[in-house]
Amino acid sequence: MGKDRIWFCGDTHGDLGHVVEYVLGAHATVQAPAAIILLGDIDAPRPLHIELEKIRELTEIFWIPGNHDSDDNASWNNLVSSELADRNLHCRGAQVGSWQVAGLGRSE
């Protein structure tokens, strides 16, 4: 796994299957990411940790809320009530792989 490789994935709008598929496919290669950062408009149909459970042990997962993530209570709760709620980078920084990363989301 490339300790410096971060994948930024934006605007999944409820379809996280391709993110899971690409991480699983890359895991056996040197192209696998050390982390992924979801860049808003995630619209997770289930709690985020369930949507991404197949890759949770393979890569670090972070997220930043987008303007559509608060369109309805269910989508918002699937992020902030998830086991990955502490991975929200909105208005904070974190060590992601070998990088220091900060996020600024929009959730209005």
N, C-alpha and C positions, 0 to 999 in steps of 0.2 A: 504494500500500500504506500502510495506516495505521501510522505508526511507533510509535504507542502501543497498538495493538491486539494483545492476547495472547489466544489461545484456550486454555482449559484443557479437556482431554479425558480423562475418567476411565473406567476399567473397560472397556477395549475387548475384553478376554478373547479375543485372537487374531483379531479382526475389525477390521483397520485400514483396510479399504477405504472405509468411510464417511468417515473422517478425510481420506483422500486425495481423495475425491470432493468434499467440501465445500471444501477448500483450493483445488482446481483450479477449482471453480465461482466461488469468491470472488475468485480472482486477478485477474480482469478488472474488478473493481469496486473502489470505495473501501472496501469492507468486508473486503478481504483482510487476514489477520493478518500482523503483522511476525514473530510467533513462535507456535509451539504448544508446550504443555507437557503431556506425557502423565502422568496422575496415577495410576500404579500399576495393577496387575492387567492389564498389557499382554499378557502371554502370547504374545509374537510367535512365529509358527510358523516364521519364517525370520529371519536376522539383521535387526535393525531398519533398518539402512541400505538393505537390499533391499526391505523392506516399504514404505518411505517414499521410494523413489528418485524417483518422479515429482514429489515436492514439495520435495525437498532444495534445489533452486536457487530456490525461490519463497518459502520461509519458513524461519526458524531453527527447529530442532527440539531440544527438551530433554525429559528424562524423569525421573521419580522412581519407584523400584521400589515395588511393593505386596506385600502378604503372599502373593499367589498366584504372583508371578513367580519364586519360588524353589521352587515345588512339584515341579518336575522339572528335571534338569540341562539339557535342551535349551532350555527357555524361558529359563532364567537365562543360558546361554551366548549365546543370540540377542540378549541385551541387552549383556552385559559384554564380549563379543568382537566386537561390531559396530563399524563405523567411527564410530558415534555414541556409543561408550562414554564419551568425554570430556564428553558432554552430560548426564551423570547429575548431578542436583542434590542427591542425598542428602547431607545434612550439609555442604553448601557453598552459597555464594551465587554469582550470576553477573549480569552486565548482560544483560538480556533486553529488546530494544527500548530504550525509554527508562526502563525500570524496573529496580530492583535486586531480585532474587528469590532466595529461599533455599528449600531443600526438606528435608523430613524424611520418609524413606520407611520402609517396614517390609518386611523381607525374611527373616523367620524362618519 
